[in-house]
Amino acid sequence: MSLKPIADYAEYGLLIWLAVIAGVLLLKGFSGGDIRGLIVNRKTGGVSPARVQALGVVVAFAGWYATLGLQAISAHADKLPELPTEALSILAASLGVHIGGKFYERT
């Protein structure tokens, strides 16, 4: 007996589970208004450019890596895709700007 059909069902089950979790988080965030809190400066109440760029880069990075992961699943790879050093550098620089903005806001 081959485990291939079981692995295929497990892959689809995992993707459905992740989609349900993402849907619940988005629904909770939009209904409670908590999504706006991700980009608002708590002191001034205005939009923080550092938070906007950090959120944009993190979401883009997650989407890009999820696409790579789905391509690996469709190609029946046995491990996660490798991350290029450049991609990690961009993510680290973006989050570094966000943290620097937090230090600047405190002074």
Secondary structure, 3 states (H helix, E strand, C coil): CCCHHHHHHHHHHHHHHHHHHHHHHHHHHHHHCCCHHHCECCCCCCECHHHHHHHHHHHHHHHHHHHHHHHHHHCCCCCCCCCCHHHHHHHHHHHHHHHHHHHHHHC
